[in-house]
């Protein structure tokens, strides 16, 4: 009987040892997988944070770029106003010269008369061109003002939404999730 008890003791000891080894290997594998998962999660978190920071910096540039575009457009519109002023003045000066030559009898001379009629038409065309440019400039200025208002309001709305989302996320992180329990 003693031999049988000894054999049983050894068998159970071996079985216990093998069970311990199996569970230790499972524990080691689980620990290894958990460590790898933590490392991957850490890398993903760092990538997400870096991406978010990059996106924030890019998004923060949008209002500045928008304002620069609006200022540039306003500058172009103002300079085009100077061009139309020059056209208008040159048209007025040209018409005065033509009128002066006509008053002195220049229109009675055959070649000079035709040249004066052509000059008179061209000065009228300069005046018409200046009016058309003024109209186009005014239209562009109105559109630019509308764009500036809409874009500034849109940027303001986006910033409000982002602030609300940020607050909502902070509240969600602060509150414990009771439904999980």
Secondary structure, DSSP 8 states (H G I E B T S, - for coil): -HHHHHHHHHHHHHHHHHHHHHHHHHHHHHHHHHHHHHHHHHHHHHHHHHHHHHHHHHHHHHHHHHHHHHHHHHHHHHHHHHHHHHHHHHHHHHHHHHHHHHHTTGGGSHHHHHHHHHHHHHHHHHHHHHHHHHHHHHHHHHHHHHHHHHHHHHHHHHHHHHHHHHHHHHHHHHS--GGG-
